[in-house]
Structures are given as C-alpha cells and as structure tokens.
C-alpha cells in the first residue's frame, strides 16, 4: 500500500458526523485515528472533543468535505 492517506477521516452516522485526525507517524507503522470533533448535520454545529480547539485548517477541511 503506497498511497497517501488523507489528514482527516469522517464517519457519518444517521444524524451527524464524527471527525478524526489520521496519524501514521508512529513506530509500529499503524494507522491511528484521534476523534477531534462531532458535528450535528441538522443545525451545522461543530463541537470539539474534550478541551480541544479546532484550527482553521480543521474547520475548513470539514466545510469542504
């Protein structure tokens, strides 16, 4: 597998979306995903997970996905 992975992964359940950051920079060469936000599709509300603040790059990535 020699393809380039995206920076973010989105999982879309029936009423929203979950946004994950994809990380491949570890010693075991495994793909790790860190959930960074939950999104309510009906009203467009983006809620960061935990104490995290979303960067402009992360917000823009969601809006274009």
Secondary structure, 3 states (H helix, E strand, C coil): CCCCCCCEEEECCCCEEEEEEEECCCCCCCCEEEEEEEEECCCCCEEECCCCCCCHHHHHHHHHC
